[in-house]
Amino acid sequence: MSYVGTYLDQLIEKKNLKSDSDLANYLQISRQHLSRIRIEGVLSEEKCLIVASELDINPLELLSYMRAKKAKSEEARKIWMELHKKTKRVKAYILLNSNS
């Protein structure tokens, strides 16, 4: 499963969906398109925003990962991945400190 698949699985769980078919309907895409997303690990910007909103995460977390996957140069990929990692660290810091 792709890294993006973990976000999709979280959305299935959060929305109490029964299957990828239900998720595809929820995202208004075909089941085949969802399978391609799971294999290739790439969501459109529009779907990143929907998934991020539904999971209550910073959209930059998903968008930066997608940009890294689509980057043409190694330098751009590294920059986007660093931003992705920073976004995830901020989220982890907030979660850790919100329980205190």
N, C-alpha and C positions, 0 to 999 in steps of 0.2 A: 504494500500500500504506500502511496505517496505521502509526503509530509502534509499536504493539503487535506488528505483523507482524514487525518486526525481532527481537523476543524469540522469537516463534514460529519464525522461520527459524533462529535460534540453537539452539533446542531440537531442531528437525528434524536439524540438522547434528550436534549433540552425541549424539543417540540413534541416529544413522545410519538415520533413517527415510527412506523413498523418496518420500513424497508427503504432501499435506495430508490425504488419506484415512487414511494411517497415523497422522498426528498426531492426527486426530480420534479414532481408536480408542484411541490412547495416553491422551488426555485424557478418554476416555469421554463424548464428545459426538458429535452427528451431524455429518456433513460440511457440511450446510447451516448449522448453528450456527457451525462454524468459519469458514465464508465470511462470515457476519454479523459475527463478531468481527474478521475482517481488514478489513472495510469500515468498520464503526463504530468500531473501535479500543477496544472495551470488553470487559474480562474480569471475571468474577465474582471476589469476594474469594477464594473457594475455589480457583479456577483460577490466580489470581495467586500464591497460596502454593505451589501445585504447580510452576508454571513457575519461580518464584524459587528454590525448593529444588533443582530439577533443574539450573538454570543456576548454582547456588551464588552467588546474589546476595542482597543484603539485601531481604527482602520489602517493606520500606518503599519501595524504589525503584519497584516496580510499583503497590503499593497507593496511594501518594501520587498517582501519575499518574492512576489510575482515579478517585480522589476528585476530582481536579481536573476530569476529564471530566464527572463527574456533578454537580458543584457547581451549586447553584441561583443563587448570587449571584457577581458578579464578584470581590468581596472574598475569598470563600471559595476561588474558583478560583485567585486569585493566591497565597494562602497555601499551598495544596496544591502548586502548581507550584514555588514557592520551596523547599519541603521536598523535592520531587522533585529539583530541581537540586542542592541541597546533598547529597543522598544520592548522586547520581551523581559529584559532585566528590570526595567522600570515597573512593568506590571507585577513581576515577582516581588519587588521591593514594596510596592503598595499593598499587595496581599499579605505579606509577612507583617507589615506594620499596622494593618487595619485590625488584626487580631489581638493587638496589645492593649 
